[in-house]
Amino acid sequence: MVTEPVIAPVAAAHAEPAVVAKGLSKLFPSGDGVRDLDLEVPAGSIFGFIGPSGSGKTTTVRMFTGIVEPTGGSVEVMGGNPANFDAATRARLGYMPQLSVLYPNLSVDENLRFFSALYGRSARKSRSRREEVLRFVELEGHEHKRITEISGGMQRRLSLAAALVHDPDMIFLDEPTAGIDPVLRRHFWDHFIALRDEGRTLFVTTQYVGEASHCDYVGVLADGRLLLVETPDGLRREAFGGDVLDIEFTIPPGEALTADVQELVAASSSTPTSVRGLRLVVEEAAVALPELTTWLAAREIEITQAEEYLPPYDDVFVELVERYRSNGQEAS
């Protein structure tokens, strides 16, 4: 049962978390919003924030960046209230909003120069950095095109470049891969990981649940409430109650063998996957799997497959949200 958010531990190498939210809320007249958010984002990590459209991801990011004032609770980013940041501190933040803030009558390079200048960088000094981020988002050769002359996907890539052009320490990315083809999406995540490895902290919202695998920690949001924070592997264990094993026998196992196997590995559940297939939820796959295969071999029970099954993160997310809603946890 998911009732209380699990706060991710702060990375040991860092004295302070990059973001701390306590009872953070933003409620709108409609009743929608974010409620009682308790969260810590370890410095030097990639924190994924996953939830369906309308769950409160963008509102959370806007509170973290100081754009929206909370109606309750508190938030600290890099040790201070983001609403009160001075220009020097704000220059340490990068923010890619969900909606475009590009200037349509300016060219690609003029937009980048503008955003760079907002953080005090001259056009001459920022030139090499602008070239670098344009290469990253694969917009080289389009520098002189106006925004109205490039596609929506290219505009999305330019928005990301604008968030990174001043080389920030703390980066908020709201749906950065929306509308991006799978190849470039993977390229983005490779770069996000490289930024993390350089010591940057990234807070990334996404509706692509599979992107959880690229994150160090993942927060699951639904109906304006944080369900839990976990590592990617921890999400699977939380959703299914442990590790999952798949076994395929050469013949149907029958009720007696199924019961024996379940008892042997202390499986919390067993589910047929086919006439000859069985799926077990166990405490630890690395322990249960060799024990199970040895036991079957000793009894000359033939199998064609025995391996750990990693449920897709889409299934993990659905399991967690459905359990939350079935327990009557909807936002009120």
Summary of the structure (lengths in Angstrom):
residues: 332
radius of gyration: 23.6
end to end distance: 18.7
largest distance: 76.4
contacts: 1037
relative contact order: 0.14
helix: 37%
strand: 25%
